[in-house]
Amino acid sequence: MSNAFVFPGQGAQTIGMGKALAEAYPAARAVFDEVDEALGEKLSALIWDGDIETLTLTENAQPALMATSLAAMRALQAEGIGLDQATFVAGHSLGEYSALAAAGTFTIADTARLLRTRGKAMQQAVPVGEGAMAAVLGLDFDAAVKVAEEAAQGDVCQVANENDPAQNVLSGSKSAVERAIDLAKAAGAKRALLLPVSAPFHCSLMAPAAAEMARALDDVDMQRPQVPLVSNVLAASVSDTSAIRSLLVDQVTGQVRWKTSVEWMAEQGVTAFWEIGAGKALSGMIRRIAKESTQRNIGAPDDIRAVLDAA
């Protein structure tokens, strides 16, 4: 039996996430302290007692979700459950940074600063209101690509996330994405709806943000990950730091190939996926992709107790 540790992306944020872990485990609390110090502000206060609108701002949500994931990872490690339990690490979009921090490629402080930069850069790449994203449910990947191509009409419309066999996310110019919603419904989609996001992530409109991340990543020390990363862009494993740096830049404008990544891990013998951090969105996707696999969620002390009880 082989495990993969997977880390959630934007959308999983909730007020109070990670608080019980920080109260139960000094090692988890230390992660939030580290992130607060790296950013020069009390992000932990926003995460635990702030308002959801402020937390959901991209520049806050990204480091906040990473902090929660790493707090869960440190709590696991405090109970003697470490990376030696995982064959691969992977993350959904920003979760890829959490995965790399967990695997020792980046320090937590550097990861927090990188994600603050990434969040701001992605937000600023496209003026508010000019871009959009839409979830398309009930069409396969090829059908979603066809819808995006037909909707573009000289604008940008691309498949941003290949989440599971029947869930894809489109990203691009608002007018093109709105056209794609109508086309997707006409093509037989069960649902096609605009997402409440502030920018069109993972499409070519994010090129200014990719350039910003290339500069930021050049200034950060990287160590070879202790466990191979399954890259969003490659949907295969990578351990070379220069390749990881390049793929993180490509990821800003590139597709999150989550379905293919999970399929690839299953083909390598992964039978159990541990979702480490806030929410259960990845577990739901994985259940629909790798139907023979098992899923665990590690986001609270009770989850860690369940792992220990099962050992």
C-alpha positions as CSV (number, residue, x, y, z in Angstrom):
1,M,0.0,0.0,0.0
2,S,1.4,3.3,-1.1
3,N,0.3,6.8,0.1
4,A,0.3,10.2,-1.5
5,F,0.1,13.4,0.6
6,V,-2.0,16.0,-1.3
7,F,-2.6,19.6,-0.4
8,P,-5.7,21.7,-1.2
9,G,-6.0,24.9,-3.2
10,Q,-8.0,28.1,-3.1
11,G,-11.6,27.8,-2.2
12,A,-11.0,25.5,0.8
13,Q,-10.5,28.4,3.2
14,T,-12.8,28.8,6.2
15,I,-12.6,31.0,9.3
16,G,-11.1,29.0,12.2
17,M,-9.2,26.5,10.0
18,G,-6.2,25.1,11.8
19,K,-7.1,26.7,15.2
20,A,-7.8,23.4,16.9
21,L,-4.5,22.0,15.6
22,A,-2.6,25.1,16.9
23,E,-4.2,24.7,20.3
24,A,-3.4,20.9,20.5
25,Y,0.1,20.9,19.0
26,P,2.8,23.4,19.7
27,A,4.5,22.4,16.4
28,A,1.3,23.4,14.6
29,R,1.1,26.7,16.4
30,A,4.7,27.4,15.5
31,V,3.8,27.2,11.8
32,F,1.3,30.0,12.2
33,D,3.8,32.1,14.2
34,E,6.4,31.6,11.4
35,V,4.0,32.7,8.7
36,D,2.9,35.8,10.8
37,E,6.6,36.7,11.2
38,A,7.4,36.2,7.6
39,L,4.6,38.4,6.4
40,G,5.0,41.0,9.1
41,E,1.3,40.7,10.1
42,K,-1.0,38.6,12.2
43,L,-2.4,36.5,9.4
44,S,-3.4,33.9,12.1
45,A,-5.8,36.4,13.6
46,L,-7.5,36.8,10.2
47,I,-7.6,33.0,9.7
48,W,-9.1,32.3,13.2
49,D,-11.2,35.4,14.0
50,G,-11.5,37.5,10.8
51,D,-14.1,37.8,8.2
52,I,-14.4,35.4,5.3
53,E,-14.4,38.1,2.6
54,T,-10.9,39.4,3.7
55,L,-9.6,35.8,4.1
56,T,-10.8,35.0,0.6
57,L,-8.7,37.7,-1.0
58,T,-6.2,35.8,-3.1
59,E,-3.2,37.4,-1.4
60,N,-4.5,36.2,2.0
61,A,-6.1,32.9,1.1
62,Q,-3.0,31.5,-0.5
63,P,-0.6,31.8,2.4
64,A,-3.4,31.0,4.9
65,L,-4.2,27.7,3.3
66,M,-0.5,26.8,3.1
67,A,-0.1,27.6,6.8
68,T,-3.1,25.4,7.7
69,S,-1.7,22.5,5.6
70,L,1.8,22.8,7.1
71,A,0.3,23.0,10.6
72,A,-1.5,19.7,10.0
73,M,1.8,18.2,8.6
74,R,3.7,19.3,11.6
75,A,1.1,17.9,13.9
76,L,1.3,14.6,12.1
77,Q,5.1,14.6,12.4
78,A,4.7,15.4,16.2
79,E,2.9,12.1,16.4
80,G,5.7,10.2,14.5
81,I,3.9,10.2,11.1
82,G,6.3,11.8,8.6
83,L,7.1,12.0,5.0
84,D,8.4,8.5,5.0
85,Q,4.7,7.5,4.9
86,A,4.3,9.1,1.5
87,T,5.6,8.0,-2.0
88,F,4.6,11.3,-3.6
89,V,3.4,14.8,-2.6
90,A,1.1,16.9,-4.8
91,G,-1.1,20.0,-4.5
92,H,-3.9,21.7,-6.4
93,S,-2.6,25.0,-7.7
94,L,-1.3,26.9,-4.7
95,G,-1.3,23.5,-2.9
96,E,1.8,22.7,-4.9
97,Y,3.7,25.2,-2.8
98,S,2.3,23.6,0.4
99,A,3.5,20.2,-1.0
100,L,7.0,21.6,-1.6
101,A,7.2,23.2,1.8
102,A,6.1,19.9,3.4
103,A,8.8,18.1,1.4
104,G,11.5,20.6,2.5
105,T,12.1,22.3,-0.9
106,F,11.1,25.7,0.6
107,T,11.2,27.0,4.1
108,I,7.7,27.9,5.5
109,A,8.7,31.6,5.7
110,D,9.8,31.6,2.0
111,T,6.7,29.8,1.0
112,A,4.5,32.3,2.8
113,R,6.3,35.2,1.1
114,L,6.1,33.5,-2.3
115,L,2.4,32.9,-2.0
116,R,1.8,36.5,-0.9
117,T,3.7,37.6,-4.0
118,R,1.8,35.1,-6.2
119,G,-1.6,36.1,-4.8
120,K,-1.0,39.8,-5.4
121,A,0.5,39.2,-8.9
122,M,-2.4,37.0,-10.0
123,Q,-4.9,39.6,-8.7
124,Q,-3.1,42.5,-10.5
125,A,-2.5,40.7,-13.8
126,V,-6.0,41.4,-15.1
127,P,-8.2,44.4,-14.1
128,V,-11.2,43.4,-11.9
129,G,-14.2,42.6,-14.0
130,E,-12.3,41.8,-17.2
131,G,-11.7,38.1,-16.5
132,A,-13.8,35.3,-15.2
133,M,-13.8,31.6,-14.4
134,A,-16.6,29.0,-14.8
135,A,-17.1,25.5,-13.6
136,V,-18.5,23.1,-16.1
137,L,-20.0,19.9,-14.7
138,G,-21.0,16.9,-16.7
139,L,-18.7,17.3,-19.7
140,D,-15.4,15.4,-20.1
141,F,-12.1,17.2,-20.8
142,D,-12.2,16.9,-24.6
143,A,-15.7,18.4,-24.7
144,A,-14.7,21.2,-22.3
145,V,-11.7,22.0,-24.6
146,K,-14.0,22.2,-27.6
147,V,-16.4,24.5,-25.8
148,A,-13.5,26.8,-24.8
149,E,-12.1,26.9,-28.3
150,E,-15.5,27.7,-29.8
151,A,-16.2,30.4,-27.1
152,A,-12.9,32.3,-27.6
153,Q,-13.8,34.2,-30.8
154,G,-10.5,36.1,-30.6
155,D,-10.6,36.4,-26.8
156,V,-9.0,34.1,-24.2
157,C,-10.9,31.1,-23.1
158,Q,-9.0,28.0,-21.9
159,V,-9.5,24.9,-19.7
160,A,-7.7,26.0,-16.5
161,N,-8.4,23.0,-14.2
162,E,-9.0,19.4,-15.2
163,N,-10.4,18.4,-11.8
164,D,-12.1,15.1,-12.3
165,P,-13.8,13.0,-15.1
166,A,-16.8,15.3,-15.3
167,Q,-15.6,18.6,-13.7
168,N,-13.5,21.1,-15.6
169,V,-12.9,24.8,-15.0
170,L,-12.7,27.4,-17.8
171,S,-10.8,30.7,-17.5
172,G,-10.3,33.8,-19.6
173,S,-11.9,37.0,-20.8
174,K,-15.3,37.5,-19.1
175,S,-17.2,37.8,-22.4
176,A,-15.7,34.6,-23.7
177,V,-16.3,32.6,-20.5
178,E,-19.9,33.8,-20.5
179,R,-20.2,32.5,-24.1
180,A,-18.7,29.2,-23.0
181,I,-21.3,28.8,-20.3
182,D,-24.1,28.9,-22.9
183,L,-22.1,26.6,-25.2
184,A,-21.4,24.1,-22.4
185,K,-25.1,23.9,-21.6
186,A,-26.0,23.4,-25.2
187,A,-23.4,20.6,-25.4
188,G,-25.1,18.8,-22.5
189,A,-23.3,20.0,-19.4
190,K,-25.3,19.4,-16.2
191,R,-24.2,22.7,-14.8
192,A,-22.1,25.6,-16.0
193,L,-21.7,28.6,-13.7
194,L,-19.4,31.5,-13.0
195,L,-17.2,31.0,-10.0
196,P,-16.8,33.7,-7.3
197,V,-13.1,34.4,-8.0
198,S,-11.4,37.7,-8.4
199,A,-9.2,36.9,-11.4
200,P,-8.9,34.4,-14.3
201,F,-6.3,32.0,-13.0
202,H,-4.4,29.5,-15.0
203,C,-4.8,31.0,-18.5
204,S,-2.6,33.1,-20.7
205,L,-4.0,36.3,-19.2
206,M,-1.8,35.5,-16.2
207,A,1.4,36.1,-18.1
208,P,2.4,39.2,-16.1
209,A,2.0,37.1,-12.9
210,A,4.1,34.4,-14.3
211,A,6.9,36.9,-15.0
212,E,6.6,38.2,-11.5
213,M,6.9,34.7,-10.1
214,A,9.9,33.9,-12.2
215,R,11.7,36.8,-10.5
216,A,10.5,35.9,-7.0
217,L,11.5,32.2,-7.4
218,D,15.0,33.2,-8.7
219,D,15.6,34.8,-5.3
220,V,14.7,31.8,-3.1
221,D,16.8,28.9,-2.1
222,M,15.4,25.5,-3.0
223,Q,16.3,22.0,-1.7
224,R,15.6,18.8,-3.5
225,P,12.2,17.5,-2.2
226,Q,12.5,14.7,0.3
227,V,9.6,13.0,-1.6
228,P,9.0,13.6,-5.4
229,L,6.4,16.2,-6.4
230,V,3.7,15.3,-8.9
231,S,3.6,18.5,-10.9
232,N,0.3,20.2,-11.9
233,V,1.8,21.0,-15.3
234,L,3.5,17.6,-16.0
235,A,1.0,15.3,-14.3
236,A,4.1,13.2,-13.4
237,S,6.8,13.3,-10.7
238,V,9.8,15.7,-10.6
239,S,12.6,16.2,-8.0
240,D,15.1,18.4,-9.8
241,T,14.9,21.9,-8.3
242,S,15.6,23.8,-11.5
243,A,12.8,21.9,-13.2
244,I,10.5,22.6,-10.3
245,R,11.3,26.3,-10.4
246,S,10.4,26.4,-14.1
247,L,7.2,24.4,-13.7
248,L,6.0,26.7,-10.9
249,V,6.3,29.6,-13.3
250,D,4.6,27.6,-16.1
251,Q,1.8,26.7,-13.6
252,V,0.6,30.3,-13.3
253,T,-0.6,30.3,-16.9
254,G,-0.8,26.6,-17.4
255,Q,-3.5,24.0,-16.7
256,V,-3.9,22.3,-13.3
257,R,-4.0,18.7,-14.6
258,W,-5.4,17.2,-11.4
259,K,-7.3,14.3,-12.9
260,T,-4.3,13.1,-14.9
261,S,-2.0,13.6,-11.9
262,V,-4.2,11.4,-9.7
263,E,-4.5,8.8,-12.5
264,W,-0.7,8.8,-12.8
265,M,-0.2,8.3,-9.1
266,A,-2.7,5.5,-9.1
267,E,-0.8,3.9,-12.0
268,Q,2.4,4.1,-9.8
269,G,0.7,2.1,-7.1
270,V,-0.7,4.8,-4.9
271,T,-3.8,3.4,-3.1
272,A,-4.4,5.9,-0.4
273,F,-4.5,9.7,-0.6
274,W,-4.1,11.9,2.5
275,E,-5.6,15.4,2.0
276,I,-3.6,17.6,4.4
277,G,-5.1,20.9,5.4
278,A,-8.5,22.6,5.1
279,G,-11.6,21.0,3.5
280,K,-12.3,17.8,1.6
281,A,-12.6,19.0,-2.0
282,L,-9.6,17.0,-3.2
283,S,-10.9,13.8,-1.6
284,G,-14.1,14.2,-3.5
285,M,-12.3,14.6,-6.8
286,I,-10.0,11.7,-6.1
287,R,-12.9,9.4,-5.2
288,R,-14.3,10.1,-8.7
289,I,-10.9,9.6,-10.4
290,A,-9.3,6.7,-8.6
291,K,-12.3,4.8,-7.5
292,E,-10.4,1.9,-5.9
293,S,-8.4,4.3,-3.7
294,T,-9.0,5.4,-0.1
295,Q,-9.0,8.9,1.2
296,R,-8.1,10.5,4.5
297,N,-8.5,14.1,5.6
298,I,-6.0,15.6,8.1
299,G,-7.3,19.0,9.2
300,A,-8.1,18.6,12.9
301,P,-6.8,16.8,16.0
302,D,-9.6,14.2,15.7
303,D,-8.3,13.3,12.2
304,I,-4.8,12.6,13.6
305,R,-6.3,10.5,16.4
306,A,-8.1,8.4,13.8
307,V,-4.8,7.8,12.0
308,L,-3.1,6.7,15.2
309,D,-6.1,4.5,16.2
310,A,-5.9,2.8,12.8
311,A,-2.1,2.2,13.0
